[in-house]
Amino acid sequence: MLRQILLNTLGRRMALPSIAQNRLASNLDKTEYTTPGEIVDYDDPTHLPVPEYPVRLDEPLETRKQRLLYQSRKRGMLENDLLLSTFVAKHLKDFNADQTAEYDQLINGVSNDWDIFYWATETKPTPPQFDTEIMRLLKEHVKNHEKVQRIRQPDL
């Protein structure tokens, strides 16, 4: 009787890998879920004006950096939250006033955060007005040559 129980248990255990293997093999054929070769980008409607971002000429540099730190962490899309918050944690403290203004224009002058993401990842070409020293630094940051895990935002 004990021998029969052991054989049944072992038989079930040996049968499980083949069942799981068949299940995994059926999940490998997901051609309908592949990433498209190119990004479909629709033109923005012309009847919807994009509001101009207010330029803050009299804002002190440290206050501007604090605002940009917050805005880099709260973009509304996780991809940019992670990219920009880690970028700011690494570079913002060393920016001078002109570099800080360029970064401010980059993240607040663009009406669509997906544009920033596509330019930084070099999926789409960067327009000349945004192809600045700061954008080049951001592109290098995105390449992640140091192989740093960026699965959460840095601590404040």
Residue, then its C-alpha position, 0 to 999 in steps of 0.5 A: m500500500l505504501r509503495q503504491i502511494l509513493l509511486n502515485t506521488l512520484g508519478r504525479r511529480m514527474a508528470l508535472p514538468s511535462i505539463a508545465q513544459n507544454r503550457l510554456a511552449s504554448n505561451l511562446d507563440k505571441t506574434e500578435y503581441t510583438t512590438p511594432g517596427e515603428i512608432v505611430d505618431y499622429d499630428d496634434p490638432t491645430h485648433l487646440p493651442v498649447p499654453e505657453y509655460p510662464v518664464r520665471l525671470d526673478e526666481p532664485l537659482e536654488t528655488r528653481k533647482q528645488r522646483l525642477l527636482y519636484q517636477s522631475r519626479k512628478r511627470g505623470m508617466l513612470e518612464n519619465d519619472l524614473l529617467l528624469s529623477t535619476f538624471v536630476a539626482k546625478h546632475l542638477k546640483d552641478f548645473n549653473a544658471d544657464q544649464t538649469a534654465e535649459y533643463d527647465q525649458l526642456i521639461n516644461g517647454v514641451s507639451n508632451d512628455w512622450d516627446i521627451f522620452y522618445w528624444a532621450t531614448e533616441t527613438k525619434p530625432t530631437p528638434p534643434q531647439f531642444d538638442t542642447e547640452i542638457m539633452r545630450l547629457l540626458k541621452e548619455h544618462v539613458k544609455n546607462h553605461e554604468k548598468v545602474q538599476r533604475i527601478r525606483q526614484p532616488d531618495l530625497 
